[in-house]
Amino acid sequence: MTARLRPPPPGASAEGLFLCLRALAGEARSLGLVEAARTIELAAELVSVEAEELGLSLARRAGRQRRVRPA
């Protein structure tokens, strides 16, 4: 199955979605939901790939977080 993200609504950012998913994965992991955390992390990686395809890049920061900047 192939997933494709639609463009975000005005005012939304790939960075915001990426960071939200990373935080959610951390919460899932802290609750012992390891498989759920892995799935959420995969979704965050999909956001990263889609952002790059839209001309954005997510630069790595400390703690494996990423930041969006124009490519």
Sequence and secondary structure as in RCSB ss.txt:
>XXXX:A:sequence
MTARLRPPPPGASAEGLFLCLRALAGEARSLGLVEAARTIELAAELVSVEAEELGLSLARRAGRQRRVRPA
>XXXX:A:secstr
         TT  HHHHHHHHHHHHHHHHHTT HHHHHHHHHHHHHHHHHHHHTTEEEEE GGG EEEEE 
